[in-house]
Amino acid sequence: MPVVCQDGGVDTGIRRQVDAAAGATVIGRRTFDLGLVPWGGTPWPGVPSFVVTHRTRQDLLGDNGGTFAFDGLEAAVRRAKEAAGDKDVLVLGADVARQLLGAGLLDEVWLHLVPLLLGAGTPLFGGVRAELVPEGTPVTGAASVTHLRYRVLKPGRP
């Protein structure tokens, strides 16, 4: 159930919930390339980010105190889980999210849908067979943003 701020701001409440849960991020290379300048560092200040890439490079210290490490898919996930401790590992980028879902490495999927057409984009679920179970009720925030949450069913797990 999303947190609603006292001023009624559903989107603000969800953003605060996500911010408080962020222990590390796994980011696709394209999302990193596009986001580095606008973020001014890591997407969450002080939170380590692990960029999934075939083009590794030296770690990068962001302007906001966060670090970027560059690695392959499974290594990035392992390192992000270690860095996050008891907090969540957040995933940014449709392509890397699809790869993680296909590899059985996601436990939940949170989608924040905005009714805006930006172009062809990257299909999030294209070619991936996964069973997602809705968690809670979809919530609509400002400007028709819809916040959805799903639990990923794993073989042998209810």
Secondary structure, 3 states (H helix, E strand, C coil): CCCCCCCCCHHHHHHHHHHHHEEEEEEEHHHHHHHHHHHCCCCCCCCCEEEECCCCCCCEECCCCCEEEEECHHHHHHHHHHHHCCCEEEEECHHHHHHHHHCCCCCEEEEEECCCCCCCCCCCCCCCCCEEEECCCCEECHHHCEEEEEEEECCCCC
